[in-house]
Amino acid sequence: MKKIISKNPLFFAFVTPAVTDTIVTLLGQDPAYWINHRVINEASPVYFFLLASPFVYIIGSLIWYIFWYWTFKHLKEPLNLAITLLFLIGHSWGSSSWIHKFLLDKRIYNLFSQNSIMFGWSLIILYFVAISSIATYCLRIYINQRRNG
């Protein structure tokens, strides 16, 4: 795994929440979406890909990842670091925002139950711990490559 990450560590620093965001965005669509693709639960520009079809959304997402993989191989500091952090934070927030919806849909989350609120909060914190651990690992590889250069 380290060998794969070392080919483009800044890309891999943000790809976990990005892929998670892609998957949960698709899974989080209401049943009506799967009937006519007009009732879309999304606030980002990918709304228009979802409007076309789930397949266009998936293909657009794959193109998005390929484009950024290539771009991160060619960007220089500090722009590469700034964009890494932008996508890491943005996709982490975007993907974590679905946790609340999934818990509500499964009737696990209840605004009047402190236990369910703490459970939802704990899930989000654990998710952020996982993301930060993966990102830190990737960023350390990047830093070591720069040092050994």
C-alpha positions in Angstrom: 0.0 0.0 0.0 2.8 2.4 0.9 4.3 1.9 -2.6 1.0 2.9 -4.2 0.5 6.0 -1.9 4.1 7.1 -2.5 3.4 7.6 -6.2 1.0 10.5 -5.3 0.7 11.0 -1.5 -1.2 14.3 -1.7 -3.9 12.7 -3.9 -4.3 9.8 -1.5 -4.5 12.2 1.5 -7.9 13.4 0.4 -9.2 10.5 -1.7 -10.7 8.5 1.3 -13.3 11.2 2.2 -13.8 12.0 -1.5 -14.7 8.4 -2.4 -16.8 8.2 0.7 -18.5 11.4 -0.2 -19.2 10.0 -3.7 -20.7 6.8 -2.4 -22.8 8.3 0.4 -24.1 11.0 -1.9 -25.4 8.2 -4.2 -26.7 6.0 -1.4 -28.3 9.0 0.4 -30.7 9.8 -2.4 -34.4 9.5 -1.5 -36.4 6.6 -3.1 -38.1 9.2 -5.5 -34.7 9.8 -7.1 -34.4 6.3 -8.3 -37.8 6.6 -10.0 -37.3 9.8 -12.0 -33.9 11.4 -11.1 -35.6 14.7 -10.4 -35.8 14.7 -6.6 -32.1 15.1 -5.8 -30.6 15.6 -2.3 -27.3 17.4 -3.1 -26.1 20.9 -2.7 -22.9 20.8 -4.7 -22.3 21.1 -8.5 -22.5 17.3 -8.8 -26.3 17.9 -8.5 -26.3 18.3 -12.3 -24.6 15.0 -12.8 -27.1 13.3 -10.5 -29.9 15.1 -12.5 -28.7 13.4 -15.7 -28.4 9.9 -14.1 -26.6 7.9 -11.5 -24.3 6.6 -14.2 -23.3 10.0 -15.4 -22.6 10.8 -11.7 -20.4 7.8 -11.3 -18.5 8.4 -14.6 -18.1 12.1 -13.7 -16.7 11.1 -10.3 -14.2 8.8 -11.9 -13.1 11.5 -14.3 -12.8 13.9 -11.3 -10.5 11.5 -9.5 -8.4 10.8 -12.6 -8.1 14.6 -13.3 -6.9 15.3 -9.7 -4.6 12.4 -9.6 -2.8 13.7 -12.7 -3.0 17.4 -11.5 -1.5 16.5 -8.1 1.5 14.9 -9.9 2.2 18.2 -11.6 1.2 20.9 -9.0 4.0 22.7 -7.1 4.0 23.9 -3.5 2.2 25.7 -2.0 -0.7 25.2 -4.4 -0.7 21.4 -4.1 -0.8 21.6 -0.3 -3.6 24.2 -0.3 -5.8 22.2 -2.7 -5.1 19.0 -0.7 -6.4 20.6 2.4 -9.3 22.2 0.6 -10.5 18.8 -0.7 -9.6 17.0 2.5 -11.7 19.4 4.6 -14.5 19.8 2.0 -15.0 16.1 1.3 -14.7 15.3 5.0 -17.5 17.7 5.8 -19.6 16.7 2.8 -19.4 13.0 3.5 -19.9 13.4 7.3 -23.0 15.4 6.7 -24.7 12.3 5.4 -24.3 10.5 8.7 -27.1 12.6 10.3 -29.4 11.7 7.4 -28.7 8.0 7.5 -29.3 7.9 11.3 -32.5 9.8 10.9 -33.7 7.5 8.1 -33.0 4.5 10.2 -34.7 6.1 13.2 -31.5 5.9 15.2 -31.2 9.6 15.7 -33.7 11.5 17.7 -33.3 15.2 18.6 -35.0 14.6 21.9 -32.6 11.8 23.0 -29.2 12.8 24.3 -28.0 9.3 23.9 -28.8 9.3 20.2 -27.2 12.7 19.7 -24.0 11.5 21.4 -24.0 8.4 19.3 -24.3 10.4 16.1 -21.6 12.8 17.3 -19.3 9.9 18.2 -19.7 8.3 14.8 -18.7 11.6 13.1 -15.7 12.0 15.5 -14.6 8.4 14.8 -14.9 9.1 11.0 -12.8 12.2 11.4 -10.2 10.2 13.4 -10.0 7.7 10.5 -9.7 10.4 7.9 -7.0 12.3 9.8 -5.0 9.1 10.4 -5.0 8.3 6.7 -4.2 11.9 5.7 -1.4 12.1 8.2 0.1 8.9 6.9 0.0 10.2 3.4 1.3 13.6 4.3 4.2 12.0 6.2 5.1 10.1 3.0 5.0 13.4 1.1 7.2 15.2 3.6 9.7 12.4 3.7 9.9 12.4 -0.2 10.5 16.2 -0.1 13.3 15.7 2.5 15.0 12.9 0.6 14.3 14.5 -2.6 
